[in-house]
Amino acid sequence: MTKYIFVTGGVVSGLGKGIMTSSIGVLLKASGLKIFMQKFDPYLNVDPGTMSPYQHGEVYVTADGGETDLDLGHYERFIDENLTKESNITSGFIYKNVIEKERHGEYDGRTVQVVPHITNEIKNKVYSAAKNSQADVIITEIGGTVGDIESLPFIEAIRQVRIEKGRKNVIFIHVSLVPYIAASKESKTKPTQHSVRELLSFGIQPDIIVARTEQPLDKNVLAKIALFCNVELQNVLVANDAKTIYEVPLHMYEQNAQLSVAKLLNLKLPRTDISQWNRFVNQIHNSQAEIVIKLVGKYVELPDAYLSVMESLYIAGYENNVKVKIDWIKADDVYEDNCSELLAGVSGILVPGGFGERGFEGKILAVQYAREHNIPFLGICFGMQAAVVEFARNVCKIQDANSSEFGETPHPVIDLIRGKNKDEARGGTLRLGNYKATLLKGSLAAQLYQQDEVWERHRHRYEFNNDYRKLLQDNGMIFSGIYQEKDLVEIIEIPSHRFFIASQYHPEFTSRPNKPNPLFNGFVKAVIDYNNK
């Protein structure tokens, strides 16, 4: 029978529930169990796909085409499993399903209410994930903070799951802030006590409490939490600030978190093998040299908008024994008269994805600088489109080359995906999820991937216009990755350049600790080589 773990948060948001949830997943997978993870978000958007990156950070894309919360990126990177659309459920999605059922008469005219109809729909998503994943353990994080009005249906639903599945099959982990008062040099447990009391008022008793704190906690503080929150002392865990998020599973392992979970869920665990995770963390600590990469993007004020890109660069750096420092440059601020000054002395330039015209000309200038100065360059999605437009304008001399995303243009080298139209609804209508690219033999892409075909994840509505393929090819650009079913360009390169490659897909979504995506790994190696020379 599938076991269920539900993770809630208390006192304040932003405690790192996602990292803690992922860390538990790491330990259970390292113990030989099959793991599946979910995030329940209480906001009313159907999914994050139409939300501004300034509001929400990046939209993470699953292999099956789900537009999801960025925490799923942490989940996948930590447990190294491909999750699905079932891994991210919002209140909007739940209410939409219930309302559609009501409109179709599926409730036979009964009054539709939060309990049982909304809560049943939530439980169905939990049970469906268990059935489809065939996982030994489902770990579900409840977004927000206990006491938020919008999260109450999720809290009630997981209470019902425990009643239906039994105490030996369902446990609750509560992550709560234990603040440190510097004036009195004391760590205060009262906020955690109040948070647990709030949970108890909803019928949920935590089985494990994770005390999130900036300072180490002594045994007296842990004993106080155990006593007043009705939790066994060995089930009070401490999550101190760590130098890197990737240390957190090791900190939990040192406190036998996996054994606490196993005892509560009546699981028999063999030896927990975290040797590969230790290897990765040691690489982080042993990486001394530093390289600087300029990232020219639209949303650089909020780095979480590029969270997977950041982590992919860091992971590739650790794999090559260097620390990557990202120098953030706002694309809006890049002009012809300051471009050289902003990019002077750079060793590598990355132009990531994005939507809309704002900042596009700045990205084009960054691409031009990388191309003309023979500086390692990696473009992703919108970054590839900027590279195509720049090459068409400045090498092929098509002065009016542009993307039709921004309006009418006589030379739409980037155009709307065939079969779609601009009036289509925005949510969930892009090219999403895994598609196969066939790689050109002898190309840089083929060398990096060391294979003939790759599957990578997409999120876009505009593509390279094949009407211009021959012209660009005659001027020195090659098209090294093709989605053959629709003859769509997936990768472009400039072979005469030191390292110039860009993909229409998002390679950042498949980077993992100890396994950086080949495009990021190759890019970081090229930057290191450029520095050395």
C-alpha angles and dihedrals in degrees: 000000000000115000122218131216120186120194121202132178132222143196098011139007124247095052094133099258089156092056091046092048090049092048092055087050091052093053095046092047090048086055092060101263127132109240134199123181136204139186120207111198120193099210120109098236108113089229136340092260096101097036122109115253086231088062100040113010120233124351107234116213124212124214091255092054104265118153102216149167117288090243087076087067089060090046094053095043092049102043095028094225129128109242127199144220087279089067096074121049124170131194088246091056092049095047091045091055093047094047092049090052090050091050090052092051096246092140093057093234096305121145108268113224141170088252117070104001102047093038091047090053090052092049090049089059090053094048093043090055090050092051097044097042096042086211124167090221131023113202114197125187117205109215123227128023129302108265096037109133094223095054096054096095090055092049091050092047094053090047087057092048089060091051091049099042101034135242094277090058102042130050135174124221117194120199110201137173119248103192123210118224105209095195093060095026091231135134110222122218097181095094090054091048090053092047092052090046088055090052091048090054086061092050099259125123112191115233095196127027121201111201108212109205145154093219132051113263122225124223093261091061092047091048090051091052091048093049099046096037095046095239129132112256094240088057094060105094129186125224108191122184107280131207088236133011088237090069092064097083089053091050090051091047090054088056093048093242091160091055092051090052092045093051093049093047095040092241124157108220125193118210113317106234111201096157094118091049090050089051091054095048090048089053089054092052094042095051104102108156117082132215126190122220123187113223112197108197145145100239103040093133086075109042090190085075085074098032098135091044090053094048092046091054092047093047092049089048093052090048087058095041097251135110114234117220115196118214105202117216121183108228091216089063096055114100135160092259096052104028095096091048094049094047100036115131093011120154098193138010126205123188111192134196130287143139133247138032098279110109094004095119090050090054090050090054090051090051091048091051091051093047097046095043095044092239119157108266134190121184125190125199103305085024090060090049090052089051091052093049092047092050092047092051102040104028103027091036095230094147095186096048111137146133119280086222087084098050138275116350130169090225112038099181084167113046143170116285108266113264096026130097135206094244093061118116111271101222117090095346099108126098097276137182135001123357129168121245121196110215126221112245113249093016124129089249091055090048093051097046095037090214141081099239134032136185115219137166125256138198114173145096102210129068142186110282108238091206086080098042098101094046094052091043091052088055096054109276119121129202103222101171125048132179092219099195090068098015091240123161113243103168133027128190141178105218094193090061126087092242119342118154135143134180132206088215129066110256091179091077093068101046114116135178107278088010112068117184108264094240092055092042091051092046093052091047089051091051091050090049091048090052092049092051 
